[in-house]
Amino acid sequence: MSRRVISGHDLALVLASAIVAGIATAAVDELIHVAPKPLAGRPVDSRFVALGHAYLPQLGKVYAGAWENGAAALDAGKPIPDALESVAQAWTAGRTAAFDRTVEPELDKIVPQTTKDADVTRTERAALAAAWRGLAKGLAE
């Protein structure tokens, strides 16, 4: 019977990934369960609360798909670090695409991406902050 030996580098990478994943999971769990309430008197754009509700399940599906990509890489005989990299790449690409498809068009209605920061008015900045608070609230609920 042959034993497959994992190199020290690969083992360290897997352990580091597990630690980072554990910390990230704990942080997300903490944010979800004790998300700060918007400061009193700070406006929240309710359109973005609804958008956050709709966006969150999309993120879950994207993340699940990223792990499926990693599993497929392992099934194909790829090394663990390569499989983890495929998870990271799929997660980044998927969440960016979901954001661009779902959230960005609504934010563009407030301040188009092409607007230079110096040209953003106080009113637009306040509306954008209310939208971000709304998105955060929708994601947290």
N, CA, C and O atoms as a GROMACS GRO file, in nm:
protein
  564
    1MET      N    1   0.086  -0.117   0.000
    1MET     CA    2   0.000   0.000   0.000
    1MET      C    3   0.090   0.123   0.000
    1MET      O    4   0.180   0.134   0.083
    2SER      N    5   0.066   0.213  -0.093
    2SER     CA    6   0.146   0.335  -0.097
    2SER      C    7   0.075   0.445  -0.021
    2SER      O    8  -0.047   0.455  -0.020
    3ARG      N    9   0.155   0.527   0.042
    3ARG     CA   10   0.101   0.642   0.116
    3ARG      C   11   0.139   0.767   0.041
    3ARG      O   12   0.254   0.784   0.000
    4ARG      N   13   0.044   0.852   0.025
    4ARG     CA   14   0.072   0.980  -0.039
    4ARG      C   15   0.116   1.077   0.070
    4ARG      O   16   0.047   1.094   0.170
    5VAL      N   17   0.229   1.137   0.051
    5VAL     CA   18   0.283   1.229   0.149
    5VAL      C   19   0.260   1.371   0.099
    5VAL      O   20   0.294   1.405  -0.014
    6ILE      N   21   0.203   1.452   0.184
    6ILE     CA   22   0.182   1.592   0.150
    6ILE      C   23   0.306   1.668   0.194
    6ILE      O   24   0.354   1.652   0.306
    7SER      N   25   0.356   1.751   0.107
    7SER     CA   26   0.475   1.827   0.141
    7SER      C   27   0.443   1.925   0.254
    7SER      O   28   0.328   1.960   0.277
    8GLY      N   29   0.547   1.967   0.323
    8GLY     CA   30   0.530   2.064   0.431
    8GLY      C   31   0.469   2.193   0.380
    8GLY      O   32   0.387   2.254   0.449
    9HIS      N   33   0.507   2.234   0.261
    9HIS     CA   34   0.453   2.358   0.202
    9HIS      C   35   0.302   2.343   0.179
    9HIS      O   36   0.224   2.432   0.215
   10ASP      N   37   0.263   2.230   0.118
   10ASP     CA   38   0.120   2.209   0.092
   10ASP      C   39   0.040   2.200   0.222
   10ASP      O   40  -0.070   2.254   0.232
   11LEU      N   41   0.097   2.131   0.321
   11LEU     CA   42   0.029   2.119   0.450
   11LEU      C   43   0.014   2.256   0.515
   11LEU      O   44  -0.092   2.288   0.570
   12ALA      N   45   0.119   2.337   0.508
   12ALA     CA   46   0.113   2.471   0.565
   12ALA      C   47   0.008   2.556   0.493
   12ALA      O   48  -0.065   2.632   0.556
   13LEU      N   49   0.000   2.541   0.360
   13LEU     CA   50  -0.098   2.617   0.283
   13LEU      C   51  -0.240   2.575   0.321
   13LEU      O   52  -0.328   2.660   0.338
   14VAL      N   53  -0.262   2.445   0.333
   14VAL     CA   54  -0.395   2.397   0.371
   14VAL      C   55  -0.431   2.444   0.512
   14VAL      O   56  -0.543   2.490   0.535
   15LEU      N   57  -0.337   2.434   0.604
   15LEU     CA   58  -0.364   2.479   0.741
   15LEU      C   59  -0.390   2.629   0.746
   15LEU      O   60  -0.481   2.674   0.815
   16ALA      N   61  -0.309   2.705   0.673
   16ALA     CA   62  -0.329   2.850   0.670
   16ALA      C   63  -0.465   2.884   0.610
   16ALA      O   64  -0.535   2.973   0.658
   17SER      N   65  -0.502   2.813   0.504
   17SER     CA   66  -0.633   2.835   0.442
   17SER      C   67  -0.745   2.803   0.539
   17SER      O   68  -0.845   2.875   0.547
   18ALA      N   69  -0.728   2.694   0.613
   18ALA     CA   70  -0.831   2.655   0.710
   18ALA      C   71  -0.844   2.760   0.820
   18ALA      O   72  -0.955   2.793   0.862
   19ILE      N   73  -0.731   2.812   0.865
   19ILE     CA   74  -0.734   2.914   0.970
   19ILE      C   75  -0.802   3.040   0.919
   19ILE      O   76  -0.887   3.098   0.987
   20VAL      N   77  -0.764   3.083   0.799
   20VAL     CA   78  -0.825   3.203   0.740
   20VAL      C   79  -0.975   3.181   0.721
   20VAL      O   80  -1.055   3.269   0.750
   21ALA      N   81  -1.012   3.063   0.671
   21ALA     CA   82  -1.154   3.033   0.652
   21ALA      C   83  -1.228   3.036   0.784
   21ALA      O   84  -1.341   3.086   0.792
   22GLY      N   85  -1.166   2.981   0.888
   22GLY     CA   86  -1.230   2.982   1.020
   22GLY      C   87  -1.249   3.123   1.073
   22GLY      O   88  -1.355   3.156   1.126
   23ILE      N   89  -1.147   3.204   1.059
   23ILE     CA   90  -1.157   3.343   1.104
   23ILE      C   91  -1.263   3.417   1.024
   23ILE      O   92  -1.344   3.490   1.080
   24ALA      N   93  -1.261   3.398   0.891
   24ALA     CA   94  -1.361   3.466   0.806
   24ALA      C   95  -1.501   3.420   0.841
   24ALA      O   96  -1.594   3.501   0.847
   25THR      N   97  -1.518   3.291   0.863
   25THR     CA   98  -1.650   3.238   0.900
   25THR      C   99  -1.697   3.298   1.031
   25THR      O  100  -1.813   3.338   1.043
   26ALA      N  101  -1.609   3.304   1.129
   26ALA     CA  102  -1.646   3.362   1.258
   26ALA      C  103  -1.680   3.510   1.243
   26ALA      O  104  -1.775   3.559   1.304
   27ALA      N  105  -1.602   3.580   1.162
   27ALA     CA  106  -1.628   3.723   1.143
   27ALA      C  107  -1.762   3.746   1.074
   27ALA      O  108  -1.839   3.833   1.114
   28VAL      N  109  -1.790   3.667   0.970
   28VAL     CA  110  -1.917   3.682   0.899
   28VAL      C  111  -2.032   3.645   0.991
   28VAL      O  112  -2.134   3.713   0.994
   29ASP      N  113  -2.015   3.538   1.068
   29ASP     CA  114  -2.120   3.498   1.163
   29ASP      C  115  -2.144   3.609   1.263
   29ASP      O  116  -2.259   3.639   1.296
   30GLU      N  117  -2.039   3.671   1.311
   30GLU     CA  118  -2.052   3.781   1.406
   30GLU      C  119  -2.125   3.899   1.342
   30GLU      O  120  -2.211   3.961   1.405
   31LEU      N  121  -2.089   3.930   1.218
   31LEU     CA  122  -2.154   4.042   1.149
   31LEU      C  123  -2.302   4.014   1.126
   31LEU      O  124  -2.386   4.102   1.141
   32ILE      N  125  -2.333   3.891   1.089
   32ILE     CA  126  -2.472   3.857   1.060
   32ILE      C  127  -2.556   3.863   1.186
   32ILE      O  128  -2.669   3.910   1.183
   33HIS      N  129  -2.501   3.816   1.297
   33HIS     CA  130  -2.581   3.807   1.418
   33HIS      C  131  -2.579   3.932   1.505
   33HIS      O  132  -2.669   3.952   1.586
   34VAL      N  133  -2.480   4.015   1.490
   34VAL     CA  134  -2.477   4.138   1.568
   34VAL      C  135  -2.440   4.256   1.478
   34VAL      O  136  -2.359   4.342   1.515
   35ALA      N  137  -2.500   4.258   1.362
   35ALA     CA  138  -2.473   4.370   1.272
   35ALA      C  139  -2.517   4.499   1.339
   35ALA      O  140  -2.628   4.506   1.392
   36PRO      N  141  -2.432   4.600   1.336
   36PRO     CA  142  -2.469   4.725   1.400
   36PRO      C  143  -2.590   4.786   1.331
   36PRO      O  144  -2.604   4.780   1.209
   37LYS      N  145  -2.675   4.843   1.410
   37LYS     CA  146  -2.791   4.913   1.355
   37LYS      C  147  -2.743   5.047   1.302
   37LYS      O  148  -2.650   5.106   1.357
   38PRO      N  149  -2.806   5.095   1.195
   38PRO     CA  150  -2.766   5.227   1.146
   38PRO      C  151  -2.778   5.331   1.256
   38PRO      O  152  -2.869   5.325   1.339
   39LEU      N  153  -2.687   5.424   1.258
   39LEU     CA  154  -2.689   5.529   1.358
   39LEU      C  155  -2.820   5.605   1.352
   39LEU      O  156  -2.872   5.632   1.243
   40ALA      N  157  -2.873   5.638   1.466
   40ALA     CA  158  -2.998   5.714   1.471
   40ALA      C  159  -2.982   5.840   1.388
   40ALA      O  160  -2.881   5.910   1.397
   41GLY      N  161  -3.081   5.869   1.310
   41GLY     CA  162  -3.077   5.990   1.229
   41GLY      C  163  -3.006   5.972   1.096
   41GLY      O  164  -3.005   6.065   1.015
   42ARG      N  165  -2.947   5.856   1.073
   42ARG     CA  166  -2.880   5.832   0.945
   42ARG      C  167  -2.978   5.765   0.850
   42ARG      O  168  -3.033   5.660   0.883
   43PRO      N  169  -3.001   5.824   0.735
   43PRO     CA  170  -3.099   5.767   0.643
   43PRO      C  171  -3.052   5.634   0.581
   43PRO      O  172  -2.933   5.613   0.556
   44VAL      N  173  -3.150   5.548   0.559
   44VAL     CA  174  -3.128   5.419   0.494
   44VAL      C  175  -3.220   5.414   0.373
   44VAL      O  176  -3.340   5.436   0.385
   45ASP      N  177  -3.164   5.386   0.257
   45ASP     CA  178  -3.243   5.377   0.135
   45ASP      C  179  -3.308   5.239   0.130
   45ASP      O  180  -3.240   5.138   0.111
   46SER      N  181  -3.440   5.236   0.147
   46SER     CA  182  -3.512   5.108   0.156
   46SER      C  183  -3.505   5.028   0.027
   46SER      O  184  -3.518   4.905   0.030
   47ARG      N  185  -3.485   5.095  -0.086
   47ARG     CA  186  -3.469   5.020  -0.213
   47ARG      C  187  -3.349   4.927  -0.204
   47ARG      O  188  -3.351   4.817  -0.258
   48PHE      N  189  -3.245   4.972  -0.134
   48PHE     CA  190  -3.124   4.892  -0.125
   48PHE      C  191  -3.135   4.785  -0.016
   48PHE      O  192  -3.062   4.686  -0.020
   49VAL      N  193  -3.225   4.804   0.080
   49VAL     CA  194  -3.253   4.697   0.176
   49VAL      C  195  -3.309   4.578   0.099
   49VAL      O  196  -3.263   4.465   0.116
   50ALA      N  197  -3.407   4.603   0.013
   50ALA     CA  198  -3.466   4.497  -0.069
   50ALA      C  199  -3.362   4.436  -0.162
   50ALA      O  200  -3.360   4.315  -0.184
   51LEU      N  201  -3.275   4.521  -0.217
   51LEU     CA  202  -3.170   4.473  -0.306
   51LEU      C  203  -3.074   4.381  -0.229
   51LEU      O  204  -3.030   4.279  -0.282
   52GLY      N  205  -3.040   4.418  -0.106
   52GLY     CA  206  -2.954   4.333  -0.023
   52GLY      C  207  -3.018   4.198   0.004
   52GLY      O  208  -2.950   4.095   0.001
   53HIS      N  209  -3.148   4.198   0.030
   53HIS     CA  210  -3.220   4.071   0.051
   53HIS      C  211  -3.209   3.982  -0.072
   53HIS      O  212  -3.188   3.861  -0.060
   54ALA      N  213  -3.223   4.042  -0.190
   54ALA     CA  214  -3.218   3.966  -0.314
   54ALA      C  215  -3.076   3.923  -0.351
   54ALA      O  216  -3.056   3.818  -0.412
   55TYR      N  217  -2.978   4.001  -0.314
   55TYR     CA  218  -2.839   3.978  -0.351
   55TYR      C  219  -2.774   3.869  -0.267
   55TYR      O  220  -2.692   3.793  -0.318
   56LEU      N  221  -2.811   3.859  -0.140
   56LEU     CA  222  -2.746   3.763  -0.050
   56LEU      C  223  -2.757   3.619  -0.098
   56LEU      O  224  -2.655   3.549  -0.098
   57PRO      N  225  -2.873   3.570  -0.140
   57PRO     CA  226  -2.879   3.432  -0.188
   57PRO      C  227  -2.792   3.410  -0.313
   57PRO      O  228  -2.739   3.301  -0.333
   58GLN      N  229  -2.779   3.512  -0.395
   58GLN     CA  230  -2.692   3.500  -0.512
   58GLN      C  231  -2.548   3.476  -0.469
   58GLN      O  232  -2.477   3.395  -0.529
   59LEU      N  233  -2.506   3.548  -0.365
   59LEU     CA  234  -2.369   3.529  -0.315
   59LEU      C  235  -2.348   3.387  -0.264
   59LEU      O  236  -2.243   3.327  -0.286
   60GLY      N  237  -2.448   3.334  -0.195
   60GLY     CA  238  -2.438   3.197  -0.146
   60GLY      C  239  -2.422   3.098  -0.260
   60GLY      O  240  -2.342   3.004  -0.251
   61LYS      N  241  -2.498   3.116  -0.366
   61LYS     CA  242  -2.489   3.026  -0.481
   61LYS      C  243  -2.353   3.038  -0.550
   61LYS      O  244  -2.295   2.938  -0.592
   62VAL      N  245  -2.304   3.160  -0.561
   62VAL     CA  246  -2.172   3.181  -0.622
   62VAL      C  247  -2.064   3.112  -0.538
   62VAL      O  248  -1.975   3.047  -0.593
   63TYR      N  249  -2.072   3.126  -0.407
   63TYR     CA  250  -1.972   3.066  -0.320
   63TYR      C  251  -1.980   2.913  -0.327
   63TYR      O  252  -1.877   2.846  -0.330
   64ALA      N  253  -2.100   2.860  -0.330
   64ALA     CA  254  -2.116   2.715  -0.343
   64ALA      C  255  -2.055   2.667  -0.474
   64ALA      O  256  -1.987   2.565  -0.478
   65GLY      N  257  -2.080   2.741  -0.581
   65GLY     CA  258  -2.022   2.704  -0.710
   65GLY      C  259  -1.871   2.708  -0.710
   65GLY      O  260  -1.805   2.627  -0.775
   66ALA      N  261  -1.816   2.804  -0.637
   66ALA     CA  262  -1.670   2.814  -0.628
   66ALA      C  263  -1.612   2.688  -0.562
   66ALA      O  264  -1.509   2.636  -0.606
   67TRP      N  265  -1.677   2.641  -0.456
   67TRP     CA  266  -1.629   2.519  -0.390
   67TRP      C  267  -1.650   2.397  -0.477
   67TRP      O  268  -1.570   2.303  -0.472
   68GLU      N  269  -1.755   2.396  -0.558
   68GLU     CA  270  -1.773   2.287  -0.655
   68GLU      C  271  -1.658   2.286  -0.755
   68GLU      O  272  -1.609   2.180  -0.792
   69ASN      N  273  -1.615   2.406  -0.799
   69ASN     CA  274  -1.499   2.414  -0.889
   69ASN      C  275  -1.375   2.354  -0.824
   69ASN      O  276  -1.299   2.282  -0.888
   70GLY      N  277  -1.356   2.386  -0.696
   70GLY     CA  278  -1.241   2.331  -0.625
   70GLY      C  279  -1.249   2.179  -0.615
   70GLY      O  280  -1.149   2.110  -0.633
   71ALA      N  281  -1.367   2.127  -0.586
   71ALA     CA  282  -1.384   1.982  -0.578
   71ALA      C  283  -1.357   1.917  -0.712
   71ALA      O  284  -1.295   1.810  -0.718
   72ALA      N  285  -1.402   1.980  -0.820
   72ALA     CA  286  -1.377   1.926  -0.954
   72ALA      C  287  -1.227   1.924  -0.983
   72ALA      O  288  -1.176   1.831  -1.046
   73ALA      N  289  -1.156   2.027  -0.938
   73ALA     CA  290  -1.011   2.031  -0.958
   73ALA      C  291  -0.944   1.916  -0.882
   73ALA      O  292  -0.853   1.851  -0.934
   74LEU      N  293  -0.988   1.891  -0.759
   74LEU     CA  294  -0.934   1.778  -0.683
   74LEU      C  295  -0.965   1.646  -0.753
   74LEU      O  296  -0.879   1.558  -0.763
   75ASP      N  297  -1.090   1.632  -0.801
   75ASP     CA  298  -1.129   1.510  -0.872
   75ASP      C  299  -1.043   1.488  -0.996
   75ASP      O  300  -1.018   1.374  -1.035
   76ALA      N  301  -0.998   1.596  -1.057
   76ALA     CA  302  -0.915   1.588  -1.177
   76ALA      C  303  -0.768   1.564  -1.144
   76ALA      O  304  -0.684   1.558  -1.234
   77GLY      N  305  -0.738   1.550  -1.014
   77GLY     CA  306  -0.600   1.520  -0.974
   77GLY      C  307  -0.513   1.641  -0.950
   77GLY      O  308  -0.392   1.628  -0.932
   78LYS      N  309  -0.573   1.759  -0.949
   78LYS     CA  310  -0.495   1.881  -0.925
   78LYS      C  311  -0.447   1.883  -0.780
   78LYS      O  312  -0.513   1.829  -0.692
   79PRO      N  313  -0.333   1.945  -0.756
   79PRO     CA  314  -0.285   1.960  -0.618
   79PRO      C  315  -0.381   2.048  -0.536
   79PRO      O  316  -0.451   2.132  -0.592
   80ILE      N  317  -0.382   2.027  -0.407
   80ILE     CA  318  -0.471   2.103  -0.318
   80ILE      C  319  -0.453   2.254  -0.335
   80ILE      O  320  -0.554   2.325  -0.344
   81PRO      N  321  -0.330   2.306  -0.340
   81PRO     CA  322  -0.316   2.452  -0.357
   81PRO      C  323  -0.381   2.501  -0.487
   81PRO      O  324  -0.440   2.610  -0.490
   82ASP      N  325  -0.370   2.422  -0.594
   82ASP     CA  326  -0.434   2.462  -0.720
   82ASP      C  327  -0.586   2.460  -0.708
   82ASP      O  328  -0.654   2.547  -0.762
   83ALA      N  329  -0.638   2.360  -0.637
   83ALA     CA  330  -0.783   2.352  -0.617
   83ALA      C  331  -0.832   2.471  -0.535
   83ALA      O  332  -0.936   2.529  -0.565
   84LEU      N  333  -0.757   2.507  -0.430
   84LEU     CA  334  -0.794   2.623  -0.349
   84LEU      C  335  -0.788   2.751  -0.431
   84LEU      O  336  -0.871   2.840  -0.414
   85GLU      N  337  -0.691   2.760  -0.519
   85GLU     CA  338  -0.681   2.878  -0.605
   85GLU      C  339  -0.800   2.885  -0.699
   85GLU      O  340  -0.849   2.994  -0.728
   86SER      N  341  -0.848   2.770  -0.748
   86SER     CA  342  -0.965   2.772  -0.836
   86SER      C  343  -1.089   2.817  -0.759
   86SER      O  344  -1.176   2.883  -0.816
   87VAL      N  345  -1.098   2.781  -0.630
   87VAL     CA  346  -1.208   2.829  -0.546
   87VAL      C  347  -1.201   2.981  -0.536
   87VAL      O  348  -1.301   3.050  -0.557
   88ALA      N  349  -1.083   3.032  -0.505
   88ALA     CA  350  -1.065   3.177  -0.489
   88ALA      C  351  -1.098   3.252  -0.618
   88ALA      O  352  -1.166   3.355  -0.615
   89GLN      N  353  -1.051   3.201  -0.730
   89GLN     CA  354  -1.075   3.269  -0.858
   89GLN      C  355  -1.223   3.267  -0.894
   89GLN      O  356  -1.277   3.368  -0.940
   90ALA      N  357  -1.288   3.153  -0.874
   90ALA     CA  358  -1.431   3.144  -0.907
   90ALA      C  359  -1.513   3.234  -0.815
   90ALA      O  360  -1.608   3.297  -0.861
   91TRP      N  361  -1.477   3.240  -0.686
   91TRP     CA  362  -1.549   3.326  -0.591
   91TRP      C  363  -1.535   3.472  -0.630
   91TRP      O  364  -1.634   3.545  -0.633
   92THR      N  365  -1.413   3.514  -0.660
   92THR     CA  366  -1.389   3.653  -0.697
   92THR      C  367  -1.464   3.689  -0.825
   92THR      O  368  -1.532   3.791  -0.831
   93ALA      N  369  -1.451   3.605  -0.926
   93ALA     CA  370  -1.518   3.633  -1.053
   93ALA      C  371  -1.670   3.631  -1.037
   93ALA      O  372  -1.739   3.717  -1.091
   94GLY      N  373  -1.721   3.534  -0.963
   94GLY     CA  374  -1.865   3.520  -0.948
   94GLY      C  375  -1.929   3.632  -0.868
   94GLY      O  376  -2.034   3.684  -0.906
   95ARG      N  377  -1.865   3.670  -0.757
   95ARG     CA  378  -1.924   3.776  -0.676
   95ARG      C  379  -1.913   3.911  -0.746
   95ARG      O  380  -2.002   3.996  -0.731
   96THR      N  381  -1.807   3.931  -0.820
   96THR     CA  382  -1.793   4.054  -0.897
   96THR      C  383  -1.901   4.061  -1.004
   96THR      O  384  -1.963   4.166  -1.024
   97ALA      N  385  -1.924   3.950  -1.073
   97ALA     CA  386  -2.027   3.948  -1.177
   97ALA      C  387  -2.166   3.970  -1.116
   97ALA      O  388  -2.248   4.043  -1.172
   98ALA      N  389  -2.193   3.906  -1.001
   98ALA     CA  390  -2.323   3.923  -0.936
   98ALA      C  391  -2.342   4.068  -0.891
   98ALA      O  392  -2.451   4.124  -0.906
   99PHE      N  393  -2.238   4.129  -0.837
   99PHE     CA  394  -2.246   4.270  -0.796
   99PHE      C  395  -2.270   4.360  -0.916
   99PHE      O  396  -2.357   4.447  -0.914
  100ASP      N  397  -2.193   4.337  -1.022
  100ASP     CA  398  -2.206   4.420  -1.142
  100ASP      C  399  -2.345   4.406  -1.204
  100ASP      O  400  -2.398   4.502  -1.260
  101ARG      N  401  -2.404   4.289  -1.194
  101ARG     CA  402  -2.535   4.263  -1.253
  101ARG      C  403  -2.648   4.315  -1.164
  101ARG      O  404  -2.749   4.365  -1.215
  102THR      N  405  -2.633   4.304  -1.032
  102THR     CA  406  -2.742   4.330  -0.940
  102THR      C  407  -2.735   4.468  -0.873
  102THR      O  408  -2.834   4.541  -0.873
  103VAL      N  409  -2.621   4.502  -0.818
  103VAL     CA  410  -2.608   4.621  -0.734
  103VAL      C  411  -2.558   4.742  -0.812
  103VAL      O  412  -2.612   4.852  -0.799
  104GLU      N  413  -2.456   4.723  -0.891
  104GLU     CA  414  -2.391   4.837  -0.958
  104GLU      C  415  -2.486   4.920  -1.042
  104GLU      O  416  -2.476   5.043  -1.038
  105PRO      N  417  -2.578   4.862  -1.119
  105PRO     CA  418  -2.668   4.947  -1.198
  105PRO      C  419  -2.752   5.042  -1.111
  105PRO      O  420  -2.782   5.154  -1.152
  106GLU      N  421  -2.789   4.996  -0.992
  106GLU     CA  422  -2.868   5.083  -0.903
  106GLU      C  423  -2.781   5.191  -0.840
  106GLU      O  424  -2.826   5.304  -0.823
  107LEU      N  425  -2.658   5.158  -0.807
  107LEU     CA  426  -2.566   5.260  -0.754
  107LEU      C  427  -2.533   5.364  -0.861
  107LEU      O  428  -2.518   5.483  -0.831
  108ASP      N  429  -2.523   5.319  -0.986
  108ASP     CA  430  -2.494   5.411  -1.097
  108ASP      C  431  -2.604   5.515  -1.115
  108ASP      O  432  -2.579   5.624  -1.167
  109LYS      N  433  -2.725   5.482  -1.073
  109LYS     CA  434  -2.834   5.579  -1.082
  109LYS      C  435  -2.814   5.694  -0.984
  109LYS      O  436  -2.868   5.803  -1.004
  110ILE      N  437  -2.737   5.669  -0.880
  110ILE     CA  438  -2.709   5.773  -0.780
  110ILE      C  439  -2.584   5.850  -0.820
  110ILE      O  440  -2.586   5.973  -0.830
  111VAL      N  441  -2.475   5.776  -0.841
  111VAL     CA  442  -2.349   5.837  -0.886
  111VAL      C  443  -2.289   5.743  -0.991
  111VAL      O  444  -2.242   5.634  -0.957
  112PRO      N  445  -2.290   5.784  -1.117
  112PRO     CA  446  -2.232   5.700  -1.221
  112PRO      C  447  -2.083   5.672  -1.193
  112PRO      O  448  -2.012   5.757  -1.140
  113GLN      N  449  -2.040   5.553  -1.230
  113GLN     CA  450  -1.900   5.513  -1.208
  113GLN      C  451  -1.801   5.608  -1.272
  113GLN      O  452  -1.688   5.622  -1.225
  114THR      N  453  -1.842   5.672  -1.378
  114THR     CA  454  -1.751   5.762  -1.451
  114THR      C  455  -1.730   5.896  -1.382
  114THR      O  456  -1.647   5.976  -1.424
  115THR      N  457  -1.807   5.921  -1.275
  115THR     CA  458  -1.797   6.049  -1.204
  115THR      C  459  -1.670   6.050  -1.119
  115THR      O  460  -1.643   5.958  -1.043
  116LYS      N  461  -1.593   6.157  -1.134
  116LYS     CA  462  -1.473   6.173  -1.051
  116LYS      C  463  -1.517   6.207  -0.909
  116LYS      O  464  -1.617   6.276  -0.889
  117ASP      N  465  -1.443   6.158  -0.811
  117ASP     CA  466  -1.479   6.180  -0.671
  117ASP      C  467  -1.494   6.329  -0.640
  117ASP      O  468  -1.584   6.368  -0.566
  118ALA      N  469  -1.408   6.410  -0.696
  118ALA     CA  470  -1.414   6.554  -0.670
  118ALA      C  471  -1.542   6.618  -0.724
  118ALA      O  472  -1.581   6.726  -0.681
  119ASP      N  473  -1.608   6.550  -0.818
  119ASP     CA  474  -1.731   6.603  -0.877
  119ASP      C  475  -1.858   6.552  -0.810
  119ASP      O  476  -1.968   6.592  -0.848
  120VAL      N  477  -1.845   6.465  -0.712
  120VAL     CA  478  -1.962   6.411  -0.642
  120VAL      C  479  -2.012   6.518  -0.545
  120VAL      O  480  -1.936   6.568  -0.462
  121THR      N  481  -2.139   6.552  -0.556
  121THR     CA  482  -2.196   6.654  -0.469
  121THR      C  483  -2.224   6.597  -0.330
  121THR      O  484  -2.226   6.475  -0.311
  122ARG      N  485  -2.245   6.687  -0.234
  122ARG     CA  486  -2.279   6.643  -0.098
  122ARG      C  487  -2.409   6.562  -0.099
  122ARG      O  488  -2.421   6.462  -0.028
  123THR      N  489  -2.504   6.606  -0.180
  123THR     CA  490  -2.633   6.536  -0.189
  123THR      C  491  -2.614   6.395  -0.245
  123THR      O  492  -2.672   6.299  -0.194
  124GLU      N  493  -2.532   6.383  -0.350
  124GLU     CA  494  -2.506   6.251  -0.408
  124GLU      C  495  -2.432   6.161  -0.310
  124GLU      O  496  -2.462   6.042  -0.297
  125ARG      N  497  -2.334   6.220  -0.239
  125ARG     CA  498  -2.258   6.143  -0.140
  125ARG      C  499  -2.350   6.092  -0.029
  125ARG      O  500  -2.338   5.978   0.015
  126ALA      N  501  -2.442   6.178   0.017
  126ALA     CA  502  -2.537   6.138   0.121
  126ALA      C  503  -2.631   6.029   0.069
  126ALA      O  504  -2.663   5.935   0.142
  127ALA      N  505  -2.675   6.042  -0.055
  127ALA     CA  506  -2.763   5.939  -0.114
  127ALA      C  507  -2.690   5.807  -0.130
  127ALA      O  508  -2.748   5.700  -0.108
  128LEU      N  509  -2.563   5.814  -0.166
  128LEU     CA  510  -2.483   5.693  -0.180
  128LEU      C  511  -2.462   5.627  -0.044
  128LEU      O  512  -2.469   5.504  -0.032
  129ALA      N  513  -2.436   5.707   0.058
  129ALA     CA  514  -2.420   5.651   0.194
  129ALA      C  515  -2.549   5.584   0.239
  129ALA      O  516  -2.545   5.477   0.300
  130ALA      N  517  -2.663   5.645   0.211
  130ALA     CA  518  -2.792   5.585   0.248
  130ALA      C  519  -2.813   5.454   0.172
  130ALA      O  520  -2.866   5.358   0.228
  131ALA      N  521  -2.771   5.450   0.047
  131ALA     CA  522  -2.781   5.327  -0.032
  131ALA      C  523  -2.692   5.218   0.027
  131ALA      O  524  -2.734   5.103   0.040
  132TRP      N  525  -2.569   5.254   0.062
  132TRP     CA  526  -2.477   5.156   0.121
  132TRP      C  527  -2.531   5.104   0.253
  132TRP      O  528  -2.522   4.984   0.282
  133ARG      N  529  -2.587   5.194   0.336
  133ARG     CA  530  -2.648   5.150   0.462
  133ARG      C  531  -2.766   5.056   0.434
  133ARG      O  532  -2.785   4.957   0.504
  134GLY      N  533  -2.844   5.089   0.333
  134GLY     CA  534  -2.956   5.004   0.297
  134GLY      C  535  -2.910   4.867   0.251
  134GLY      O  536  -2.967   4.765   0.291
  135LEU      N  537  -2.807   4.863   0.167
  135LEU     CA  538  -2.753   4.735   0.121
  135LEU      C  539  -2.701   4.654   0.239
  135LEU      O  540  -2.727   4.534   0.250
  136ALA      N  541  -2.628   4.720   0.327
  136ALA     CA  542  -2.575   4.652   0.446
  136ALA      C  543  -2.688   4.596   0.531
  136ALA      O  544  -2.681   4.482   0.578
  137LYS      N  545  -2.791   4.675   0.551
  137LYS     CA  546  -2.905   4.628   0.630
  137LYS      C  547  -2.973   4.510   0.564
  137LYS      O  548  -3.007   4.412   0.631
  138GLY      N  549  -2.992   4.517   0.433
  138GLY     CA  550  -3.054   4.407   0.361
  138GLY      C  551  -2.971   4.280   0.364
  138GLY      O  552  -3.027   4.170   0.371
  139LEU      N  553  -2.840   4.293   0.359
  139LEU     CA  554  -2.752   4.176   0.367
  139LEU      C  555  -2.753   4.116   0.507
  139LEU      O  556  -2.739   3.994   0.523
  140ALA      N  557  -2.768   4.200   0.608
  140ALA     CA  558  -2.759   4.155   0.747
  140ALA      C  559  -2.889   4.094   0.800
  140ALA      O  560  -2.887   4.017   0.895
  141GLU      N  561  -3.001   4.127   0.740
  141GLU     CA  562  -3.130   4.079   0.791
  141GLU      C  563  -3.161   3.940   0.745
  141GLU      O  564  -3.266   3.885   0.780
   0.00000   0.00000   0.00000
